[in-house]
Structures are given as structure tokens and as C-alpha cells.
């Protein structure tokens, strides 16, 4: 496997993990399980928001309003997986 392709796949993996962590933290805060006023929770939440919002924001603006349900993380995860599979397919075809 090409080192650049490996790095690309790992970056997609890490970003997907951070996106899932953001979703889980948001759910925990919304249900009152975690106090968002705690300094560590606040710092982690702010970090995850700043990392994920540049890609989630444009998706949220284009999706229809579904009320309290936010499906933009699901759309982003699907798009990231589609991108990874597509790149791996075409780079693999170039290697043959």
C-alpha cells in the first residue's frame, strides 16, 4: 500500500472518530448526563466543535429542517466513507 494512501485512510479514520465523539458528547450534554460547565468537558466540546463544524455547517444548511433531529453527522460519515472507498479504488487501479 502506498504511504500517502495509508495516511489518507488514517486521517479519514481519525476524523470519523472525532465526529462520533462530538455526536456522543452532544447527546450526553443534551440529556444532562454530562455538565457542560465543567472545564474539561467544555474544553473537549469546544475542540470537537471547532474540528467538526467546518464540514458539518455546510451540510446542515443544505439539509431540510427535521426539527430536533440532526442527520448531518450521518451524511458526513457516509461522504467520508464514500471518499475513502473511491480514492482506494482508483489508486488501486493505478497500481495495477
C-alpha angles and dihedrals in degrees: 000000000000115000092229091052090049090051091048091051092048092050090052089049094049093047091049090051091050090049091052090047089052092051093048093047091048091051092048091050093046092052092048095243093121124040109230091201092071109105096231094046090046093050094047091046092050091049093049091046092052092048098047105032097074089065099031096050098065091044091052091051092053098044121085118255108265096177115241093353115098112193096169093103090055091050090048093049090050091048092049092050091047090051092049094048092046094050092046091050096051096041089049089051090052091052093057 
